[in-house]
């Protein structure tokens, strides 16, 4: 059987992204120009701009690819597990697994992504596609589990879990332990706590608090 090769345009696009990420790691995000990326990739500057209008768009492509890798990496645990805690644990571990190769690079461009008005910010409009895809994974974590909680809280929980995962990512960026061991430890120690808090939300004494939390989330979002 013969394998179908991706169109040349897709190959060129992937080459530009791969080259850009390498140069960002080697030279730093700010010092790397689109002209340098085009030269290293062996394409014209005009061709590079045809695929990506700016360096920021290249980072968005990196976000999207990283998200695709994460979805693929956590598919097995989501198909195998039904309890909420193992599903969440597996998804968060897979998140770090897919990010580890970019650890040094992430530290270099984090200061740009942290800027409130930067399109690289994970909360920006430009990052909306990757953000929605990430939240969708946590919605699958919740909806595919045996978890029994208030319907309104269930609706908001995936976004809360994504925010929790962003805290994990922030810790990972600054984690200098071998193989990001401390980040994995953070996940293993906090997932049981999250599971307990979510489970407690259906207890009579916590239902009012949970509903107030849902109201706060929706008011802030509005």
BAVEX-910323 format. One record per residue (C-alpha): x, y, z. Coordinates in pm, whole numbers, padded with zeros to 5 digits, always signed. Example, Ala and Ser with C-alpha at 12.3 -4.5 7.8 and 13.67 -1.06 7.14 Angstrom:
REM residues 2
+01230-00450+00780 +01367-00106+00714 
END
This chain:
REM residues 222
+00000+00000+00000 +00122+00348-00080 +00100+00633+00166 -00055+00957+00053 +00188+01242+00100 +00055+01571+00235 +00022+01850-00023 +00333+02059-00077 +00161+02359+00080 +00112+02165+00405 +00474+02049+00396 +00593+02407+00348 +00372+02534+00628 +00496+02262+00865 +00858+02336+00769 +00814+02705+00849 +00663+02626+01190 +00936+02373+01272 +01208+02617+01168 +01054+02902+01364 +01031+02697+01684 +01394+02591+01648 +01512+02949+01599 +01298+03070+01888 +01471+02815+02109 +01819+02897+01979 +01802+03277+01942 +01504+03379+02149 +01163+03491+02035 +01235+03864+02016 +01563+03828+01824 +01418+03597+01558 +01278+03773+01252 +01045+03645+00982 +01330+03702+00734 +01559+03474+00938 +01287+03209+00960 +01231+03221+00584 +01605+03195+00513 +01652+02896+00744 +01346+02724+00598 +01467+02782+00243 +01162+02979+00133 +01115+03338+00025 +01011+03601+00279 +00695+03655+00077 +00616+03285+00093 +00665+03283+00469 +00426+03576+00507 +00179+03400+00279 +00138+03128+00542 +00191+03340+00853 +00131+03712+00876 +00353+03752+01182 +00560+03570+01441 +00255+03576+01666 +00066+03365+01411 +00349+03113+01422 +00306+03083+01798 -00066+03033+01747 +00019+02747+01511 +00242+02606+01785 -00048+02632+02032 -00276+02449+01788 -00025+02172+01721 +00045+02131+02091 -00328+02104+02153 -00362+01837+01882 -00075+01643+02039 -00242+01667+02379 -00573+01539+02245 -00400+01240+02091 -00193+01171+02404 -00488+01160+02642 -00724+00963+02415 -00627+00627+02567 -00695+00727+02928 -01028+00887+02836 -01137+00568+02661 -01017+00345+02944 -01115+00528+03262 -01461+00629+03385 -01386+00767+03730 -01330+01142+03735 -00995+01152+03920 -00806+00904+03696 -00941+01081+03387 -00823+01420+03511 -00489+01281+03628 -00423+01117+03292 -00516+01428+03094 -00292+01654+03302 +00001+01413+03281 -00046+01395+02905 -00047+01775+02894 +00298+01789+03053 +00423+01498+02842 +00349+01691+02523 +00501+02015+02655 +00830+01880+02795 +01021+01893+02461 +00949+02268+02448 +01043+02344+02808 +01342+02565+02734 +01156+02745+02457 +00854+02807+02679 +01063+02983+02936 +01206+03218+02675 +00879+03339+02529 +00668+03327+02848 +00734+03694+02925 +00569+03785+02594 +00276+03550+02647 +00221+03697+02993 +00157+04047+02857 -00218+04121+02901 -00253+04272+02552 -00032+04021+02373 -00193+03795+02112 +00026+03520+02259 -00163+03542+02587 -00367+03219+02631 -00665+03435+02729 -00649+03653+02415 -00897+03646+02129 -00621+03518+01899 -00575+03215+02124 -00948+03142+02124 -00932+02834+01901 -00666+02659+02109 -00838+02766+02432 -01175+02628+02319 -01012+02299+02215 -00843+02272+02555 -01165+02337+02744 -01337+02077+02525 -01094+01813+02655 -01187+01894+03015 -01553+01885+02919 -01490+01532+02793 -01317+01453+03123 -01633+01557+03308 -01904+01432+03070 -01742+01093+03015 -01704+01027+03387 -01939+00884+03648 -01931+01217+03832 -02268+01325+03975 -02286+01697+04046 -02522+01991+04009 -02601+02049+03636 -02505+02418+03648 -02175+02337+03817 -02112+02060+03563 -02154+02315+03286 -01888+02544+03433 -01647+02282+03566 -01454+02222+03239 -01344+02586+03224 -01245+02576+03591 -01037+02266+03521 -00872+02444+03230 -00782+02734+03461 -00640+02479+03706 -00435+02330+03422 -00303+02677+03336 -00173+02699+03692 +00006+02369+03632 +00153+02510+03309 +00276+02821+03490 +00450+02606+03748 +00598+02390+03470 +00748+02694+03295 +00954+02765+03609 +01021+02402+03703 +01397+02331+03689 +01377+01979+03834 +01508+01691+03617 +01242+01587+03368 +01002+01837+03527 +00959+01586+03808 +00810+01842+04045 +00538+01933+03798 +00428+01571+03777 +00437+01555+04157 +00221+01868+04176 -00036+01701+03952 -00037+01378+04152 -00082+01563+04482 -00346+01815+04371 -00577+01599+04158 -00706+01410+04467 -00778+01747+04631 -00968+01869+04326 -01161+01543+04319 -01259+01585+04685 -01371+01945+04637 -01575+01858+04328 -01735+01561+04504 -01818+01773+04808 -02009+02017+04587 -02311+01786+04588 -02327+01766+04968 -02613+01964+05127 -02383+02199+05315 -02189+02293+05001 -02466+02324+04741 -02529+02688+04824 -02158+02770+04798 -02137+02588+04465 -02431+02782+04324 -02276+03109+04441 -01954+03010+04266 -02145+02943+03944 -02312+03284+03972 -01975+03452+04019 -01830+03278+03715 -02123+03375+03495 -02131+03735+03620 -01759+03779+03551 -01792+03624+03207 -02089+03846+03109 
END
